[in-house]
Amino acid sequence: MTSRGLPELDVARAQRWAANQVPAHVRDEIRVECDIAARHLTICECRPPWREDFGPEWTRFPIARMHYTKTTGLWTLYWRDRNLKFHRYRYLEPSPHLQDLLDYLDRHTDPIFWG
């Protein structure tokens, strides 16, 4: 477990998955990154600054969240609504394997995630 309570191998797996979502030749235009919190990972689409008055920081847009429940050892997928609130995704059951959730995001082009 990491100091944040998430399994280290799963955190590394999610970070590797996110880094591999965008081909190297377009990473100056778009990136997919994984934000780490105490009990969840958030997949974010990142875009470079497009207006000088917004500053030099890339824009981060949350796509999906994977919540880890330590007592059960299960990962649960959440989707984000237009108000930036996350809700449990009802079409995929929680899994002890984070890779199941990542594979689901790869296989399904549900517009709730990738618009």
Backbone hydrogen bonds, N-H to C=O, Kabsch-Sander energy under -0.5 kcal/mol:
donor,donor_aa,acceptor,acceptor_aa,energy
2,T,6,L,-3.2
5,G,2,T,-1.9
11,V,7,P,-2.1
12,A,8,E,-2.5
13,R,9,L,-2.2
14,A,10,D,-2.6
15,Q,11,V,-2.3
16,R,12,A,-2.4
17,W,13,R,-2.6
18,A,14,A,-2.6
19,A,15,Q,-2.3
20,N,16,R,-1.5
21,Q,18,A,-1.5
22,V,19,A,-0.5
26,V,23,P,-1.8
27,R,24,A,-1.2
29,E,26,V,-2.2
30,I,26,V,-1.7
31,R,46,C,-2.0
33,E,44,C,-2.6
35,D,33,E,-0.5
35,D,42,T,-3.1
37,A,40,H,-2.5
41,L,66,M,-2.2
42,T,35,D,-2.6
43,I,64,A,-2.8
44,C,33,E,-3.0
44,C,42,T,-0.5
45,E,61,F,-2.7
46,C,31,R,-3.3
46,C,44,C,-0.5
47,R,59,T,-2.0
54,F,51,R,-1.6
55,G,52,E,-1.6
59,T,47,R,-2.8
61,F,45,E,-2.6
61,F,59,T,-0.5
63,I,43,I,-3.6
64,A,43,I,-1.2
65,R,78,Y,-2.0
66,M,41,L,-3.0
67,H,65,R,-0.6
67,H,76,T,-2.8
68,Y,39,R,-3.1
69,T,74,L,-2.5
70,K,68,Y,-0.7
73,G,69,T,-2.5
74,L,69,T,-1.0
75,W,95,S,-3.8
76,T,67,H,-2.4
78,Y,65,R,-2.8
79,W,87,H,-2.9
80,R,63,I,-0.7
81,D,85,K,-2.9
84,L,81,D,-1.9
87,H,79,W,-2.8
89,Y,77,L,-2.8
90,R,88,R,-0.7
92,L,89,Y,-0.9
95,S,75,W,-2.5
98,L,96,P,-0.6
100,D,97,H,-1.4
101,L,97,H,-0.7
101,L,98,L,-0.8
102,L,98,L,-2.0
103,D,99,Q,-3.0
104,Y,100,D,-1.8
105,L,101,L,-2.1
106,D,102,L,-1.9
107,R,103,D,-2.6
108,H,104,Y,-2.4
109,T,107,R,-0.5
113,F,110,D,-2.2
114,W,110,D,-1.6
115,G,111,P,-1.4
